[in-house]
Amino acid sequence: MGSRNNKISFILSTLFALYIVGEVVSHFIFGFSIWLFVNIPLFLISFIGIIVIMIFLIVDFFKKKERKANLVLLLVSFLLIFIMINQPFSPLLRKAEFTFNLENREEVANLIMDGEIQTSNSRGDLIPVPNGYSRSLSDGREVMKVDDKLLFFTRRGLLDSFSGYVYSPNGVEPQDEDVMAKIVKKQKMSKNWYYIACT
């Protein structure tokens, strides 16, 4: 019985580790293909795997006499599912990624504000991230310029939902009209930078 519980503990640990890897990748490497082929599969494998083990443990809990060991594993499974749904590590990983790439983002923002980088579309609101800078500065390697503010995408998403870091030269927090979308989440990251999520 102990060996079986050790195997279940190992599987739960492995599935949770996959979830953590997916979270780190989603916060440090941007791009639709990464999201589609890395983030979603890692999350689904972890989530569905833990659900299957949890169902197995619930059934086993009512069949077996040794309920204590099963109860502990069952509680751990519930805790892991709760963590995956509520994502308490996201703010910490976002702050770590922001701090890690801040210097490069500020360099690119200064180049754009000084007019040293040309726009990549006819409307003149999308500006490519120069070669030599990390892919993870902005999803799609493009920065959106609206009036005096710049948006570095963290996720462009589907159906017009997106998130990213807004650079505001004067420190004024971004409004809906600045990003041409409804801001549903806003967090000040530093003096001139805000994290936003929009629909």
Secondary structure, DSSP 8 states (H G I E B T S, - for coil): -HHHHHHHHHHHHHHHHHHHHHHHHHHHS--HHHIIIIIHHHHHHHHHHHHHHHHHHHHHHHH-S-HHHHHHHHHHHHHHHHHHHH-TTHHHHHHHHHHHHHHHHHHHHHHHHTT-S--SSTTS-EEE--TTS-GGGSGGGEEEEETTEEEEEEE--STT-EEEEEE-TT-----HHHHTS-EEEEEEEETTEEEEEE-
